[in-house]
Amino acid sequence: MKEHRPPRTWIIVAALVFLAGAVRLGRAEGRPANLLLITVDTLRADRLSCYDPSHVATPAMDGLAASGRIFNRAFSHVPLTLPAHASLLLGVAPPAHGVRDNGRFAVAAGSLALAELLRSRGYATAAFVGGYPLHSRFGLAQGFEVYDDRFAAAPGLGREFAEAPAADVADKALAWLEGRREPWFLWAHFYDPHDPYDPPEPYRSRFKDAPYDGEVAYVDATIGRLLARLKDLGLAERTVIVLTGDHGESLGDHGELTHGFLACNSTLWVPLVIAGPAVRPGRTEDAVSHIDVFPTVCDLLAIPKPAGLEGRSLAPALAGRKLAPAPVYFECLSPYYGRGWAPLRGFLDGRMKFVDSPLPELYDLRNDFGETSNLAAGKDLAAYRKALARLAREDVPGAGSGTGAKLDAAAVERLRSLGYAAGPAAPKKAAFGPADDVKALLPHHTKAMRALILSRDGRTGEAVRMLQEVIAARPDLDVARVNLALVYEAAGRTREARQVLMESLRALPESYDVFTHAAGFLIAAGEFREAASLIESRSLPQMESDPKIWVDLGICFRNLKEYDKAGSAYEAALAVDPTYPVVHNNLGTLDLALLEAGRDPGAAAKAAAHFEKAIALDPGYAAAHYGLGQARYRAGRLDEAIAAMTAAAALDPGLMDAKFYLGLALYRQKRFAEALGPLTAYREKAGGDLDAADRKKLDGIIAECQARK
């Protein structure tokens, strides 16, 4: 078996006048108003036709905007899902809440979230989220009676995807709304516009040349269904609705394909629409941000604002009045945590935008919202840096330290499937120079990723040349070296792939990415002794939090029949992540090897216990069901073996060995007619791998089943 991140007086008066109206809304018809929060992941403001009609029609969101207030200059604080939503739901910016990246941080349990405040005021609370970065493990479930972060199962595999389609999110949200007592707070999060862009039909065909726009159109239609049902239920008249995006998407702007690297307006500028009975329809041009939503909701629902909120209420704007200027802090630290690149932080005030990094940026947003002309050269930026230091709370001890999120291996896999650099954090440099700036590294990184696309299209030569150019320009960029090895490997040029990885190990000995890919390559090539020696020769800090590297070491020793060392490696993996089902599966496989070697007669029972633990952690783990079937078969517990092999074959129809042992177990019980199907299927698909004697024996069993069925 195989192992498997101070206002002026007139403004105060205006706010009080508006608040009186808000109190009436908050107690509309003698009861508190409801709150519907809709967030759309990765939604560029210019993709709502009420912002820019040149791309895609969004009638549902436009309809909501027509009845409410459109904020033309709303900004996210981080172009990443989890930190952006944390700012929105906590009413404080990242330096205060400390969630700086997807996956690597979680909201601290002591934080006061909007849902907690509303629940304490008698609101029913529910959230239905469509993307794994918002999984409850990252802390945003605080205050929600229902927090649905279940995602659709992959057909035939029994495993969860890392996202759920908009229709599923809307269906669950609507089901919760039916007959719901008031007041309530419902948050619906739609993940679909996130890369990769793959809208369902008819949007796939209609937007075949602009699939991102197709995703937006699909989500708009889904939101339309949600809003229509709200009206049908008679709830729209007494519900405050907030619609926004968590961040935008570059779509190639400034050389960024998606988001999470730069802090340009294409990823920080988001739509924000607030509608409700006391909201005066129209547009607001003043710069606002996500942290303003929490205090605004408090005013709209006539709830006292809690202490500690950093945002300001947008109540004056909702009454058609001008807002006092307020700076908006932003940051993008994912490349810092995930790749060791220079950190990127800044602020904007509606007129100027300052980005602090080794290569600083300064833009006049009123004349250059697209950020095409950097004014930083020759400017004295000291005042900007001083203002940024205040916003970043650099004078507050412990500010923004956040709560570290310990990720298990399954969480890392899901985040990586969404394009995030999950996994062990990269070592941090003591100082950064221009060569470490995201803007200096991103073009090379993008080129390295485009090479993989060329490779998948069969254009190996172009991909190789492109990657060699990147390595020549930036020999310290490990992703280019790893991708070159992957391109060679995909083309069957394994000798060249191996050479690239070995050279990369010498050139970049501290690169964890190079190290793990080299180890994985050697294992795939059957070079177990070389792989084990490589792993044991390294003592990188990331190894302390990565169970997979210890699993790899265990696989090496198991194949070398050094079973004690294999067991120690697997136990090291369990110490890092006791919830990793692969480790339990591999321990079971190791026990079966010990049984076969005659070293432990009781190993079958031990193996079964390990496989059962793996299945408990991941019921859709076909290999573990197969392993359990093996353990039961060898112990002569045929009924249990049949059940386990049946589950394995159903979960993974291509697992022919499960069909083979299923057939044998049925044959041993003289259930010949039932045995015939799986045995024949095995013979047709995998029988050619048997030697002549075993094939002849199998044919004899099949013939007997045919005769006695």
Helices and strands as residue ranges (DSSP letters): H 9-26, G 28-30, E 34-40, G 45-47, H 59-66, E 69-75, H 81-90, H 94-97, E 105-106, H 114-120, E 124-128, G 132-134, G 136-138, E 146-148, H 166-177, E 184-190, H 203-206, H 211-232, G 236-238, E 239-245, G 253-255, H 265-268, E 269-270, E 272-275, E 282-289, G 290-292, H 293-300, H 315-318, E 328-332, H 334-339, E 344-348, E 352-356, E 361-364, H 382-391, E 403-404, H 409-417, G 434-436, H 438-456, H 460-473, H 478-490, H 494-507, H 512-524, H 528-537, G 541-545, H 547-559, H 563-576, H 581-596, H 603-617, H 622-634, H 638-651, H 656-668, H 672-686, G 687-689, H 692-708
